[in-house]
Amino acid sequence: MANLFAGLPPDIPEEIFETILAGGNFRLERIVSAGQATAPGDWYDQDSHEWVALLSGGAGLRFEDEPEPRVLRPGDFLLIPAHRRHRVEWTDPDRPTVWLALHYHP
């Protein structure tokens, strides 16, 4: 048995990406952030769909076609369709932001 909150280091200078489970058409990962954000001017443009759930902390996720970021709090989740450009505007700098991300191809 494992725990999604286990093994969080006290200092997180860079985001941590850990694959939990992977199969032919999917990859499930835990992402841990602590104040990190996407570099200014950069956008993610992924070939796969991504379903993300925020488990702890907080984050601002912005889509290129929306003027303001969506604020995510623990328990919030959303689907990011393939090739929908998005970025992380901010993550909580005071406590770990733990994400669960499912990347998949239909």
N, C-alpha and C positions, 0 to 999 in steps of 0.2 A: 504494500500500500504506500502511496505517496501523498503529499500535501502541496497544493499550489502556493502556499505561503511559506513553505519550508526553504531553508537555505538562502534567504535573502541577505546579501552582505550589508554591513552597516554603511558602507560608502559605495555609491553607484556612479562612478564618473562617466560611464557610457551605458547606453541601453543594453540590456541582456536579452538575447533571443535564444530560447531553448525549445527544441522539438520534443514534444511529449509523445506523439503518435503520428505515423505516416503510412499511407497506403498508395495504391495506384493513382487515385485521382484527388488525394487530399493530404494536407499536412496540418496538424494541430500543434500550436506553439504557445508557450508562455512568454510574454514580453514584460520586462520590468523596467520602468522608467523612473527617474527622479530629477525632474527639472529639465529634461531634454526636450528638444523640439526639432522639427525638420529645418534644415538650413534655409536661410532666407532665399527666396526665389526658386527653391526646389519643390517638386511635386512628385508623389508616387503615381505611377501609371502601370498597374500590374496586369499580367495576362490572365490571372485567375480571379475568381470572386473571393471576397474576404468577409467573413462574419466575425465581428469583434464584440467582446463583452468586457466591460470594465468591472473588475472585481474589488479593487481598492484604490484609494487616491482620487485623482481627478485629472481631466484632460480637456483640451479644446481641439476638436477635429474639424478642419475646414475643407469643403469641397470647392474646387475651382469655380464652379458655376453658382456659388452662394456667397453673398457679401460678408457674412459673419460666421465665425466658427460655431459649431454645435458643442455645447458644454456637456461632457459625460461625467456622471457620478456613479458610485458603486451600484451595480445592478442594471445599468443601462447597456443596451446592445443595439447594433445596427448592421446592416448589410451594405458592403461597398461593392457594387458591380464591377466586373473586369473593365479596365480602361477608364473608370471614372476617376479623374485626377483629384487627389486629395493630399493633405499634409497635416501634421500634428503641429498646431500653433503653440501649445504649451502643455506641460505636465506638472503636477504638484511638486514643488521643490522641497516641501517639508516632510513628506512621507512617501514611501514607495507607491507608485502607480502600477498595479498588476493588471495586465490584459490577458485574455484568452482569445487567440486568433485562429480561426479555421479558414485555411486557404483551400479552395476546391475548384475543380473543373466539372461542369455538369455533364 
